[in-house]
Amino acid sequence: MNGVDPTMLQAWLTARSVARGLPAPVPDHGGFRVDTNSEAEVKRWVFPRVSEGLAELGRTIDAPRHLLKLCGSADELMAALPDGWQLLSLAYVMTATRGWIGRPLPAGYTLEVSRNGPVVEAQVISSDGVLAAKGYAAEGRDVFIYDRIATAPEHRRKGLGHAVMHALSLARPSSDIPQFLVATEEGRALYTTLGWRVLSPYCTASIASP
């Protein structure tokens, strides 16, 4: 069975909330609830592993935009939920302790880094002033997390995402602090080659919209 240590999960979610300006996660039903109140979702519950609390929420929630997330496989998540729920995404929680080795930016790009308290933002700007890549990082209690790492499609395969990650990693206060991120299937393959390892699959389900 997959899963993540609950203490570490809470630390990661707390840092993610800091990075995004969201309320801190609170313990709820054996997982952690974040009241996001955005257009995409009302709130989310994140569970370190399958539990009765996850199944209970699945039976009681009857509206879309209330997301149930599990550090576990898609099969585990959907088996715990009744009919009416649909799988939205499959990703991976990944971790690493090693740092990033810097690479020079390709010609025609510049890197800009800014900091607002515990949150660091890195942007790569092309010669024509277009935002080519960006990402965020945040310090948490005993964790350092990366968030919303993205490269514009027309600027991919040039190492810009690597440059963003390296710039963000320089803000990590100590090399002993573990690093966390959530990766897509494509991202998982990339980060694995850079020394990261999968801690757990990370799946999301929601009530189907009417």
N, C-alpha and C positions, 0 to 999 in steps of 0.2 A: 504494500500500500504506500502511496506517495504521501507527502506531507512536509510541513515546515515547522520548526520550533515556534510555538506561539509567541514567546518573548521577542524573538527575532522578527517575526511577522509584524508585531505591533510596532517595533522600532522602525522597520522599513515603511509601514503605512504612515507613521507619524512624520517621517522625513518627507514622504511624498506629499502629504498635506501641506507641509511647510513650503515645498517647492511650488505648489499650485495655489497657495493662499486659501486652502480649504480648512474646515473644522477638523480638529484632531479626531482620530478614530476612538470609539468607545466600545468596551466589551459588551457584546449582545448575543444571546443564543449560542454561546460557545465560540463565536467568531468575533469580528470587529466591524462595527458599523461606521460608515462615513456619510454624513448628510450633505451630499454634494449640491443638491438643489440647482441643477443646471438644465438646459434645454434637453440634453441627451439623457439625463437620469435624475431621479429624485434623490435616491440614496443607494448605497451599495453595502453589502455584507461580504466580508472576506473571511474564509474559513481555513485554518491551518490543515485540516483534514476532514473527512466525512464524519458527521455527527448527527445526533438526533435533532439538535437545534437547527441544522441546515434543512433536514427533512420537514421539521415543523413549519419553518418559514415557507417552504415550498407548498405546503398545504394551506397556508393562511393568506399568502399574498395573492391578490386577484387582479392586479393592475400592472400594465407595462411600466417600464422606466424604473423598476425596482430590481436591481441586479444582484444576483447571487454568484459569488466567485469562490472558486475552490483551488487550493494548492493540491492538485490531484488530476487524474486523467478525466477526459470527457466522458468515458464510460462510467466512472465512479460518480461524477456529478449528475448525469442524467438518470442513473439508476436510483439516486436518492430523491428525485423529484417526480411529482405526479404528471399526468398528461396535461398539456397546455403550456408547458415550458419548452423553449427552444434554445439550442446552443448558439451563442453569438460569436464566440471567438475561442481560439486555442493559442496560447502563448507559453512562455517559459520563464520562470524565475531563475535568474542566473547570479552567480557570485564569483568573486575573485579576491585575492589578496595582493597579487603583484601589481606593479604600476604599469603605466603605458610608456612605450618607447617612442619618442617624438620623431616625426617625419616632416620634412620641409613641405610647405604648401606648393602646389603647382603654380607656375607663373600666371599672373592675372587675378590672383585671389589674395585677400587680406583677412586677418583674424582679429576679431574684437572681443574682449572679455570684460564683463562688468560684474559687480557684486552688490547685493542688497542684503545685508545681514548674513544669514547662513546660506543664502541662495546665490549660486553663481550661474551666469548665462554666458554662453560662447556663441558667436555668430561668424560665419564665413561669408564675406561679401565679394561678389565678382567684380571685374573691372568696369562693368557697366552699371554698377550700383545695385545689382539684384541680390537678394538674400539667397545664397546657394545652400547653406546648411546651418543648423543651429541645434542647441541642446541646453539642458539645465542640469544642475547638480545641487544637492543639499546635504548639509551635515545633520545627523540625528544622534540620538543617544547610542553610541557604540556602532554606528553605521554611517556609510557615505553612499548616497544613492544617485543614480543617473536617471534622467527623466526626459521624455519627449525629444529623443535624438532623431533628427530627420534631415534628409538631404533631398533637395528638389530633383525630380526625375532626370532632367536634362543635365545635371551636374554630378551624377553618380559615376562610380567606377574611377574616381580620381583621388580617393583617399581623404575626402573632406570630412566624412564621418569620423575617421580615425583622428584627424586633426582636432575636431571638436572634443572627442573623448579625452585626448591627451591634455588639451587646455583645461578642461574641467578637472581632470585628475590632479592637476598641480595644486588645487585648493584643498585636497584631502589633508587634514591636519596631522595624520600619522600613518605610516605605512602599515601599521598593525591593525588599522580599522578595516573591517571587511567591506567590500563594495557590492552593491546590488543593483540590478536592473531587470526589467521585463522585456523579453525579446520575442519578435515574431519568428516563424519558422526560418525565414531567410536570415534574420538577424542572428538566430542561434548558431547557424553554420559559421557565420563570420566571427562571432565572439569566441566560439570554441577554438578557432585557429589562433586566437590571441590569448589563450590561456584561461578563459572563463569556463566554468562548468555549470551544468544544469542542476539546480537544487530541486526543482519540481516542475511538472507541467502546471499551467495556470489557466483555468477555464472559466468562462462566463456564460450564464444563462439568464433569460428573461422570459416573462409571460409574453406570448405573441401579441402584437398589436392587433386591434380589431380591424 
